Each structure stands twice: as structure tokens, then as C-alpha cells.
Amino acid sequence: MCLRLARLLRSLVSSMGKWMIAYGRIWVYIPPSAQPPRPDSRPLTGPVRGHPERLCPEVPLNEIELALRRELLGSSGAEP
């Protein structure tokens, strides 16, 4: 008898939990995910000064980097 009552109570609590989750999804406002506007309109040029992955234009690209560049930018490898 006690085991049967415990199962019934567990089932009731589980059902109430699922009902409350569903009810919350209906009535809680979730704002749309949008990117905030950038404060300035400057084009992005690369990492900031002192960044550990800064760009080095004076160092030529190796074979793998050249192949990746050709794959991304097309057969010529020239920037658009």
C-alpha cells in the first residue's frame, strides 16, 4: 500500500513538473537572438595590437596557407 502511494505521488510530482515547464515556455518572453549593432562602422581589419595571433604581412604564407586561401577566395587567390 505504501509503495503504491509512493509511486502515485512520484507520478503526480513528475507530471506537475512537466506541466509547469510547458506553462513557463508559453508565458515567459524570450527575446529574439540578434547581434547588437557595432558602435563604429569601421571595417574589421584583424586582431588588435598585442594580440597573440596578430597578423604578420611581412611573413609569406606557407603552402598549406596558400592552398586554404585559394580554396576560400577562388582559384586566383586574390582578395575580392
N, CA and C of each residue as an Amber inpcrd file, in Angstrom:
protein
   240
   0.8230000  -1.1930000   0.0000000   0.0000000   0.0000000   0.0000000
   0.8700000   1.2610000   0.0000000   1.8690000   1.2740000   0.8670000
   2.7550000   2.4360000   0.9750000   3.5600000   2.6220000  -0.3100000
   4.0150000   1.5170000  -0.8950000   4.7710000   1.5710000  -2.1460000
   3.8930000   2.0970000  -3.2810000   2.6600000   1.6840000  -3.3000000
   1.7260000   2.1390000  -4.3140000   1.4520000   3.6360000  -4.1990000
   1.3280000   4.0980000  -2.9690000   1.1110000   5.5260000  -2.7200000
   2.3430000   6.3360000  -3.1220000   3.5320000   5.8020000  -2.8550000
   4.7680000   6.4910000  -3.2260000   4.8740000   6.6240000  -4.7440000
   4.5200000   5.5680000  -5.4760000   4.5580000   5.6210000  -6.9370000
   3.5580000   6.6440000  -7.4690000   2.3830000   6.6650000  -6.8970000
   1.3640000   7.6210000  -7.3100000   1.8240000   9.0580000  -7.0620000
   2.4200000   9.2870000  -5.9010000   2.9160000  10.6150000  -5.5570000
   4.0550000  11.0230000  -6.4830000   4.9750000  10.1100000  -6.7760000
   6.0920000  10.3910000  -7.6740000   5.5700000  10.7320000  -9.0710000
   4.5840000   9.9840000  -9.5380000   3.9920000  10.2320000 -10.8440000
   3.3160000  11.6100000 -10.8770000   2.6180000  11.9440000  -9.8050000
   1.9390000  13.2330000  -9.7220000   2.9360000  14.3910000  -9.7360000
   4.0020000  14.2670000  -8.9610000   5.0170000  15.3310000  -8.9050000
   5.7200000  15.4600000 -10.2500000   6.0260000  14.3410000 -10.8830000
   6.6780000  14.3680000 -12.1950000   5.7800000  15.0430000 -13.2280000
   4.5050000  14.7020000 -13.2200000   3.5630000  15.3150000 -14.1550000
   3.4270000  16.8070000 -13.9060000   3.3850000  17.2020000 -12.6460000
   3.2830000  18.6290000 -12.3180000   4.5260000  19.3790000 -12.7910000
   5.6970000  18.7550000 -12.6400000   6.9350000  19.3920000 -13.1030000
   6.9160000  19.6150000 -14.5990000   6.4880000  18.5980000 -15.3490000
   6.4060000  18.7360000 -16.8030000   5.3730000  19.7800000 -17.1950000
   4.2500000  19.8290000 -16.4910000   3.2160000  20.8210000 -16.7780000
   3.7370000  22.2310000 -16.5240000   4.4760000  22.4120000 -15.4230000
   4.9950000  23.7480000 -15.0920000   6.0290000  24.2040000 -16.1240000
   6.8540000  23.2790000 -16.6290000   7.8220000  23.6370000 -17.6660000
   7.0960000  24.0800000 -18.9270000   6.0890000  23.3250000 -19.3340000
   5.3210000  23.6860000 -20.5360000   4.6190000  25.0270000 -20.3420000
   4.0410000  25.2500000 -19.1890000   3.3470000  26.5080000 -18.9050000
   4.3420000  27.6760000 -18.9400000   5.5100000  27.4720000 -18.3940000
   6.5240000  28.5290000 -18.4040000   7.0010000  28.8710000 -19.7980000
   7.1130000  27.8730000 -20.6610000   7.5380000  28.1340000 -22.0390000
   6.5040000  28.9650000 -22.7780000   5.2600000  28.8160000 -22.4400000
   4.2080000  29.5820000 -23.1060000   4.2120000  31.0340000 -22.6210000
   4.3820000  31.2610000 -21.3290000   4.1770000  32.5860000 -20.7620000
   5.4400000  33.3900000 -20.5060000   6.6030000  32.8270000 -20.6970000
   7.8430000  33.5730000 -20.4670000   8.3150000  34.1360000 -21.7930000
   8.5490000  35.4390000 -21.8430000   9.0100000  36.0820000 -23.0710000
  10.4950000  35.8110000 -23.2520000  10.8590000  35.2900000 -24.4040000
  12.2600000  35.0790000 -24.7470000  12.5520000  35.9890000 -25.9290000
  13.4000000  37.0030000 -25.7370000  13.6560000  37.9590000 -26.8260000
  14.3820000  37.2820000 -27.9810000  14.2040000  37.7940000 -29.1940000
  14.8860000  37.2000000 -30.3400000  16.3930000  37.4000000 -30.2290000
  17.1150000  36.4180000 -30.6740000  18.5730000  36.4830000 -30.6310000
  19.0560000  37.2880000 -31.8310000  19.5990000  38.4450000 -31.5700000
  20.1020000  39.2980000 -32.6480000  21.4370000  39.8930000 -32.2220000
  22.2770000  40.1100000 -33.1910000  23.5710000  40.7260000 -32.9110000
  23.3570000  42.2070000 -32.5970000  23.9590000  42.7040000 -31.5190000
  23.8320000  44.1370000 -31.2390000  24.5940000  44.9420000 -32.2910000
  24.1270000  46.1410000 -32.5980000  24.8330000  46.9430000 -33.6030000
  26.2270000  47.3210000 -33.1020000  27.1590000  47.3290000 -34.0260000
  28.5320000  47.7130000 -33.6620000  28.5770000  49.2050000 -33.3810000
  29.3470000  49.6380000 -32.3770000  29.3910000  51.0660000 -32.0480000
  30.0270000  51.9110000 -33.1390000  30.9160000  51.3360000 -33.9480000
  31.5380000  52.0990000 -35.0260000  31.3440000  51.3380000 -36.3320000
  31.5280000  52.0120000 -37.4270000  31.2940000  51.3740000 -38.7120000
  32.5940000  51.0690000 -39.4510000  33.7100000  51.0890000 -38.7310000
  34.9860000  50.7730000 -39.3770000  35.0040000  49.3010000 -39.7950000
  35.6110000  48.9850000 -40.9310000  35.7060000  47.5770000 -41.3270000
  36.6800000  46.8310000 -40.4080000  36.4120000  45.5740000 -40.2090000
  37.2970000  44.7660000 -39.3770000  38.5660000  44.4710000 -40.1550000
  39.7210000  44.7050000 -39.5340000  40.9890000  44.5250000 -40.2350000
  41.8220000  43.3790000 -39.6830000  41.5380000  42.9060000 -38.5210000
  42.3100000  41.8130000 -37.9490000  42.4170000  41.9700000 -36.4500000
  43.2350000  41.1510000 -35.8210000  43.3950000  41.2260000 -34.3700000
  43.9950000  42.5710000 -33.9390000  43.7070000  42.9550000 -32.7230000
  44.2340000  44.2120000 -32.1910000  45.7160000  44.0820000 -31.9000000
  46.3770000  45.2140000 -31.7320000  47.8070000  45.2230000 -31.4460000
  48.0880000  44.4740000 -30.1370000  49.1100000  43.6410000 -30.1440000
  49.4790000  42.8890000 -28.9570000  48.7450000  41.5640000 -28.8180000
  47.8290000  41.2720000 -29.7310000  47.1040000  40.0010000 -29.6770000
  48.0760000  38.8740000 -30.0200000  48.0150000  37.7440000 -29.3090000
  48.9740000  36.6710000 -29.5740000  48.8700000  36.0830000 -30.9860000
  47.7450000  36.2650000 -31.6580000  47.5870000  35.7440000 -33.0080000
  47.5270000  36.8910000 -34.0170000  48.3830000  37.8670000 -33.8330000
  48.3510000  39.0100000 -34.7360000  48.8380000  38.6070000 -36.1210000
  48.4480000  39.3900000 -37.1260000  48.8340000  39.1040000 -38.4910000
  50.2030000  39.6830000 -38.7870000  51.0000000  38.9830000 -39.5640000
  52.3340000  39.4460000 -39.9510000  52.3900000  39.5240000 -41.4720000
  52.0790000  40.6750000 -42.0650000  52.0700000  40.7650000 -43.5250000
  53.4550000  40.5820000 -44.1440000  54.5100000  40.7840000 -43.3800000
  55.8580000  40.6480000 -43.9330000  56.3070000  39.1920000 -44.0470000
  55.5860000  38.2590000 -43.4160000  55.9300000  36.8420000 -43.4930000
  55.0600000  36.2020000 -44.5780000  55.6960000  35.5710000 -45.5900000
  54.8930000  34.9660000 -46.6550000  54.1240000  33.7400000 -46.1520000
  53.0090000  33.4340000 -46.8350000  52.2010000  32.2840000 -46.4750000
  52.9030000  30.9920000 -46.8870000  52.7400000  29.9480000 -46.0660000
  53.3160000  28.6560000 -46.4350000  52.3730000  27.9380000 -47.3970000
  52.7510000  26.7170000 -47.8370000  51.9730000  26.0070000 -48.8590000
  50.5480000  25.7070000 -48.3950000  50.3930000  25.2920000 -47.1500000
  49.0650000  24.9650000 -46.6280000  48.1940000  26.2210000 -46.5730000
  48.7680000  27.3140000 -46.1020000  48.0100000  28.5620000 -46.0190000
  47.6190000  29.0710000 -47.4080000  48.5260000  28.9060000 -48.3940000
  48.1920000  29.3080000 -49.7560000  47.0580000  28.4580000 -50.3220000
  47.0840000  27.1440000 -50.0450000  46.0140000  26.2670000 -50.5250000
  44.6790000  26.6540000 -49.8840000  44.6900000  26.9580000 -48.5930000
  43.4700000  27.3830000 -47.9090000  42.9580000  28.7010000 -48.4730000
  43.8830000  29.6140000 -48.7570000  43.4840000  30.9110000 -49.3170000
  42.8350000  30.7300000 -50.6920000  43.4520000  29.8440000 -51.5350000
  42.8650000  29.5770000 -52.8560000  41.4800000  28.9520000 -52.7180000
  41.3310000  28.0590000 -51.7450000  40.0440000  27.4000000 -51.5490000
  38.9710000  28.4020000 -51.1070000  39.3430000  29.3310000 -50.2430000
  38.3780000  30.2950000 -49.7290000  38.0720000  31.4170000 -50.7190000
  39.0790000  31.8910000 -51.4320000  38.8920000  33.0530000 -52.2790000
  38.7110000  32.7020000 -53.7430000  38.8130000  31.4690000 -54.1080000
  38.6790000  31.0750000 -55.5110000  40.0180000  30.6560000 -56.0650000
  40.0410000  30.3710000 -57.3450000  41.2530000  29.8220000 -57.9750000
  42.3860000  30.8290000 -58.0300000  42.0800000  32.1210000 -58.1590000
  43.1530000  33.1120000 -58.2960000  43.8590000  33.3750000 -56.9760000
  43.1330000  33.2550000 -55.8730000  43.7350000  33.5210000 -54.5700000
  43.8360000  35.0030000 -54.2710000  43.3280000  35.8350000 -55.1640000
  43.3570000  37.2740000 -54.9450000  42.1730000  37.6840000 -54.1040000
  42.3750000  38.6890000 -53.3100000  41.2860000  39.1760000 -52.4660000
  40.2620000  39.9040000 -53.3200000  39.0010000  39.8160000 -52.9250000
  37.9330000  40.4770000 -53.7200000  38.0240000  41.9780000 -53.6890000
